[in-house]
Amino acid sequence: MISNLRYWFLILLIVLVYIAGSFVTLFENDSAQFAVMAMRMVNENDFVNLFKGPNEYLDKPHMHYWLAAISFKIFGIHDWAYRIPGILATLLGAYSCYGLGKLLYNPHTGKLAALVFMTAQTIVLGAIDVRTDAVLTGFTIFAIWQLTAYIEKGNLLAILLGGFGAGMAFSTKGQIALVVIGLPILCHLAYTRKWYRFLSWKVLLAITVFGLTIAPMLYAYYLQFDLHPEKVIRGRANRSGIFFIFSGTEF
């Protein structure tokens, strides 16, 4: 069993790596382009319309760009400011790993889970070469933790937080977030046989929280695309942003 002193020393070293990485020049292509998209929101004071270069952008929802734009608003246009939401989401994911490990096993397992998560190469890279994955991962793990806590304890706050986490993840990268959250939750339900937890009025409240969380993103899609069927996106008019985000198709 790792001692507390050694554990927190390792956590400090990991955090220093994240801090050092936040001052590296943004990587080319997606990371730099996404930062420009968020910067454009701030410079033009337009938080509804997404553009990638000269073209309107339908591929991914708004949450990642909104969070980056908020960081730019607070701290100014800097490489490290763009990375702050991703790093905070990564820390949320690490804490959620701890919470889930503690819930299902014991505090020591939770601490090791957080340590493994924060040192995984993909996670470190995702916090430095920031795309949508850091925010998606952080809120996905948070949602899984809270929904598992609800299954185990039936706590109302847990399922409401789970609905919020799922909504934030969905608003970051669409329906793939619900697949990643839903599969382990279904497996846990099958293992514990606590299906009755989801035959409750609490689930309706969680769905309401989820709906309210994704509403700003859906409204932005509606304003940019559904309200303007005349727009031609990748050679086709009559694009529905709302249909796109729920179906994952370009039609």
Buried (B, 14 or more C-beta within 10 A) or exposed (E): EEEEEEBEEBBEEBEEBBEEBBEEEBBEEBBBBBBBBBBBBBEEEEBEBBBBEEEBBBEBBBBBBBBBBBBBBEEEBBBBBBBBBBBBBBBBBBBBBBBBBBBBEEEEBBBBBBBEBBBEEEBBBBBBBBBBBBBBBBBBBBBBBBBBBBBBEBBBEBBBBBBBBBBBBBBBBBEBBBEBBBEBBEEBBEEEEBEEBBEBEBBEBBBEBBEEBBEBBBBBBBEBBBEBEEBEBEEEEEBBBBBBBBEEEEE
